[in-house]
Amino acid sequence: MSKRIPTTHPMSKLRHKKGLTLRDVKDATGISVGTLSRIEQWTQFPARGSMLSLIEYYSGALCANDFFPEGAASALAVATVDENAPTKPDPEQPEISTIRCSKQPRRPHYIAEWAEAQELTQADLARELGADKSVVSRWFNGTTPGVEWQERLAALFHCEPESLFRHPDETVKTKPTAIKHSLDCEKLSELREQIEEVADLLHGLDKIGDGIGGADGYAVSAVALNAKSVADSALDMIRAMAHSFAGVEPPPSEARARC
């Protein structure tokens, strides 16, 4: 006889017992507050990755049966234990209520290896991602981060989220995302335009020096020309940086048109 779904979700009881908020759990697992709320209200079953992250976060105090009570979505519960299991329960398989969730497999990902390849420590990851050091530590010990954290880690490592589950030596790193590329090009364009404006002003100052004439005029022109030389060097550096993004170095006459 199947048991009735408890009024209060076991995860909700455990969370309140530990004095945690939904946002605390979200920050640690990457699972949205809305999803966590729906899980605790029995209006949504967690995906396999989310369930394993929650079980790991609560140090094994929860198991699959707490998320999939007997008689509730048995096919989903079976899939949670074995992704290759048939969609219909096998008569020879034990009842769902007898299946206990084992501890999450160690190191299903290669976050530690990706960090090492980029010469980043756990402290570096925590700082760059704005994550708690304890959360990063759990990742290095094998906990699988939520989807949001996976995307942020991939952006930091310049790879696709799927690549986190492959060794970096076996993965070809991707170029920065289109969004990041666009932002960098925009910043370069703004900086280049500002320097070109300064160069134009210095050119005008040189003409003023010619108009003044004499020793004073020569001094003004000399200062203007020296400063313009520095500005021109800066523009050359920006064009070289633009070359690394665009792949083709634009001619000087096209500097304003392309990054």
C-alpha positions as CSV (number, residue, x, y, z in Angstrom):
1,M,0.0,0.0,0.0
2,S,1.5,3.3,-1.1
3,K,2.1,5.9,1.5
4,R,0.5,9.3,1.4
5,I,2.6,12.3,0.4
6,P,3.5,14.2,3.6
7,T,2.0,17.6,4.0
8,T,5.4,19.2,4.7
9,H,8.3,18.3,2.3
10,P,11.3,16.6,4.1
11,M,13.6,19.1,2.5
12,S,11.5,22.0,3.9
13,K,11.7,20.5,7.4
14,L,15.4,20.0,7.1
15,R,16.0,23.5,5.7
16,H,14.1,25.2,8.6
17,K,15.8,23.0,11.1
18,K,19.2,24.3,9.8
19,G,17.9,27.9,9.8
20,L,18.5,28.2,6.0
21,T,16.6,30.3,3.6
22,L,15.7,29.3,0.0
23,R,18.3,31.9,-1.2
24,D,21.0,30.2,0.9
25,V,20.3,26.9,-0.8
26,K,20.1,28.6,-4.2
27,D,23.5,30.3,-3.7
28,A,25.1,26.9,-2.8
29,T,23.5,24.7,-5.4
30,G,22.7,27.1,-8.3
31,I,19.0,25.9,-8.3
32,S,16.6,28.9,-8.6
33,V,14.5,30.0,-5.6
34,G,11.3,29.4,-7.6
35,T,12.3,25.8,-8.4
36,L,13.2,25.1,-4.8
37,S,9.9,26.5,-3.6
38,R,8.0,24.3,-6.1
39,I,9.9,21.2,-5.0
40,E,9.1,21.9,-1.3
41,Q,5.4,22.5,-2.2
42,W,5.2,19.1,-4.0
43,T,4.3,20.9,-7.3
44,Q,7.5,19.9,-9.1
45,F,9.8,16.9,-9.0
46,P,13.5,17.9,-9.3
47,A,15.7,16.9,-12.3
48,R,18.3,14.3,-11.6
49,G,21.2,16.7,-11.4
50,S,19.3,19.1,-9.1
51,M,18.3,16.2,-6.8
52,L,21.8,15.0,-6.5
53,S,23.1,18.5,-5.8
54,L,20.5,18.9,-3.0
55,I,21.3,15.5,-1.5
56,E,25.0,16.4,-1.5
57,Y,24.3,19.9,0.0
58,Y,22.3,18.4,2.9
59,S,25.2,15.9,3.4
60,G,23.0,12.8,2.6
61,A,20.3,13.6,5.1
62,L,17.8,13.4,2.1
63,C,17.4,10.6,-0.4
64,A,15.5,9.9,-3.6
65,N,12.4,8.7,-1.6
66,D,12.1,12.1,0.0
67,F,11.7,13.7,-3.5
68,F,9.7,10.8,-5.1
69,P,7.4,9.3,-2.5
70,E,5.9,5.9,-3.2
71,G,3.2,6.1,-5.8
72,A,4.3,9.5,-7.1
73,A,5.7,9.5,-10.6
74,S,7.4,6.1,-10.4
75,A,8.9,6.4,-13.8
76,L,10.7,9.6,-12.8
77,A,11.9,7.9,-9.6
78,V,13.3,5.0,-11.5
79,A,15.1,7.3,-14.0
80,T,16.6,9.1,-11.0
81,V,18.3,5.9,-9.9
82,D,19.2,4.6,-13.4
83,E,19.1,6.8,-16.4
84,N,19.1,3.7,-18.7
85,A,16.2,2.1,-16.9
86,P,13.1,1.3,-19.0
87,T,10.2,3.8,-18.8
88,K,8.0,1.1,-17.4
89,P,8.9,-0.6,-14.1
90,D,10.4,-4.0,-14.5
91,P,8.5,-6.7,-12.4
92,E,11.9,-8.1,-11.3
93,Q,13.1,-4.7,-10.1
94,P,12.5,-3.9,-6.4
95,E,9.7,-1.5,-5.5
96,I,10.6,2.2,-5.8
97,S,10.0,2.5,-2.0
98,T,12.9,0.2,-1.3
99,I,15.4,2.0,-3.5
100,R,17.7,4.2,-1.5
101,C,19.7,6.9,-3.1
102,S,23.4,6.3,-2.7
103,K,25.8,9.2,-2.2
104,Q,26.6,11.2,-5.3
105,P,29.4,9.7,-7.4
106,R,32.7,11.4,-6.8
107,R,34.0,13.8,-9.4
108,P,31.5,13.5,-12.3
109,H,33.2,16.7,-13.6
110,Y,36.6,18.2,-14.2
111,I,36.3,21.6,-12.6
112,A,39.4,21.1,-10.5
113,E,41.4,20.2,-13.7
114,W,40.0,23.2,-15.6
115,A,41.0,25.5,-12.7
116,E,44.5,24.0,-12.6
117,A,44.9,24.4,-16.3
118,Q,44.0,28.1,-15.9
119,E,46.3,28.4,-12.9
120,L,43.3,29.3,-10.7
121,T,42.9,28.3,-7.0
122,Q,39.7,27.7,-5.1
123,A,40.0,31.2,-3.7
124,D,40.4,32.6,-7.2
125,L,37.2,30.9,-8.3
126,A,35.3,32.0,-5.3
127,R,36.4,35.6,-5.9
128,E,35.8,35.6,-9.7
129,L,32.4,33.9,-9.4
130,G,31.2,35.6,-6.2
131,A,30.6,32.2,-4.7
132,D,31.2,31.1,-1.1
133,K,34.5,29.3,-0.6
134,S,32.7,26.4,1.0
135,V,30.6,26.0,-2.2
136,V,33.7,26.0,-4.4
137,S,35.4,23.4,-2.0
138,R,32.4,21.1,-2.4
139,W,32.8,21.3,-6.2
140,F,36.4,20.4,-5.9
141,N,35.4,17.4,-3.8
142,G,32.9,16.2,-6.4
143,T,29.6,18.0,-5.9
144,T,28.0,18.9,-9.2
145,P,27.2,22.6,-9.4
146,G,23.8,23.8,-10.6
147,V,23.1,24.8,-14.2
148,E,23.6,28.5,-13.4
149,W,27.0,27.9,-11.8
150,Q,28.0,25.6,-14.7
151,E,27.4,28.4,-17.1
152,R,29.4,30.9,-15.0
153,L,32.3,28.4,-14.6
154,A,32.3,27.8,-18.4
155,A,32.4,31.5,-19.1
156,L,35.4,31.9,-16.7
157,F,37.2,29.0,-18.3
158,H,36.3,30.1,-21.8
159,C,34.6,26.8,-22.7
160,E,31.2,25.3,-23.2
161,P,29.3,24.1,-20.0
162,E,29.4,20.5,-21.4
163,S,33.2,20.7,-21.5
164,L,33.3,20.8,-17.7
165,F,32.5,17.1,-17.8
166,R,35.5,16.4,-20.0
167,H,39.2,16.7,-19.1
168,P,40.6,20.0,-20.5
169,D,43.3,18.1,-22.3
170,E,40.5,16.4,-24.3
171,T,38.6,19.6,-25.0
172,V,39.4,22.3,-27.5
173,K,38.8,25.6,-25.7
174,T,36.4,27.9,-27.4
175,K,36.9,31.6,-28.1
176,P,35.3,34.1,-25.7
177,T,31.6,34.2,-26.1
178,A,30.0,36.6,-28.6
179,I,28.7,38.8,-25.8
180,K,32.1,39.1,-24.2
181,H,33.7,39.7,-27.6
182,S,31.2,42.4,-28.4
183,L,31.8,44.2,-25.0
184,D,35.6,44.1,-25.5
185,C,35.3,45.5,-29.0
186,E,33.0,48.2,-27.8
187,K,35.4,49.2,-25.1
188,L,38.3,49.2,-27.6
189,S,36.3,51.4,-30.0
190,E,35.5,53.9,-27.3
191,L,39.1,54.1,-26.1
192,R,40.4,54.5,-29.7
193,E,38.0,57.3,-30.4
194,Q,39.0,59.1,-27.2
195,I,42.7,58.8,-28.1
196,E,42.1,60.0,-31.7
197,E,40.3,63.1,-30.3
198,V,43.4,63.8,-28.2
199,A,45.6,63.3,-31.2
200,D,43.5,65.8,-33.2
201,L,43.8,68.3,-30.4
202,L,47.5,67.9,-30.2
203,H,47.8,68.3,-34.0
204,G,45.9,71.6,-33.6
205,L,48.2,72.6,-30.7
206,D,51.2,72.0,-33.1
207,K,49.6,74.4,-35.6
208,I,49.1,77.0,-32.9
209,G,52.8,76.7,-32.0
210,D,53.7,77.3,-35.6
211,G,51.6,80.4,-35.6
212,I,53.2,81.7,-32.4
213,G,56.7,81.3,-33.9
214,G,59.9,81.9,-32.1
215,A,61.3,80.0,-29.1
216,D,57.9,79.9,-27.4
217,G,56.1,78.6,-30.5
218,Y,58.8,76.0,-31.0
219,A,58.4,74.8,-27.4
220,V,54.6,74.4,-27.8
221,S,55.0,72.5,-31.1
222,A,57.7,70.2,-29.5
223,V,55.4,69.3,-26.6
224,A,52.5,68.7,-28.9
225,L,54.4,66.5,-31.3
226,N,55.9,64.4,-28.5
227,A,52.5,63.9,-26.9
228,K,51.0,63.0,-30.3
229,S,53.7,60.4,-30.8
230,V,52.6,58.8,-27.6
231,A,49.0,58.9,-28.7
232,D,49.9,57.3,-32.1
233,S,51.7,54.5,-30.3
234,A,48.6,53.9,-28.1
235,L,46.5,53.7,-31.3
236,D,48.9,51.1,-32.7
237,M,48.5,49.0,-29.6
238,I,44.7,49.2,-29.8
239,R,44.8,48.1,-33.4
240,A,46.9,45.1,-32.4
241,M,44.4,44.2,-29.8
242,A,41.6,44.6,-32.3
243,H,43.5,42.2,-34.5
244,S,43.4,39.5,-31.8
245,F,39.5,39.8,-31.7
246,A,38.7,40.3,-35.3
247,G,41.4,38.1,-36.8
248,V,42.2,40.7,-39.5
249,E,44.0,43.9,-38.7
250,P,42.1,46.9,-40.2
251,P,43.9,49.5,-42.2
252,P,44.5,52.7,-40.3
253,S,41.9,54.5,-42.4
254,E,39.3,52.0,-41.3
255,A,40.2,52.1,-37.6
256,R,37.0,53.9,-36.6
257,A,34.8,51.5,-38.6
258,R,36.0,48.2,-37.2
259,C,37.2,46.8,-34.0
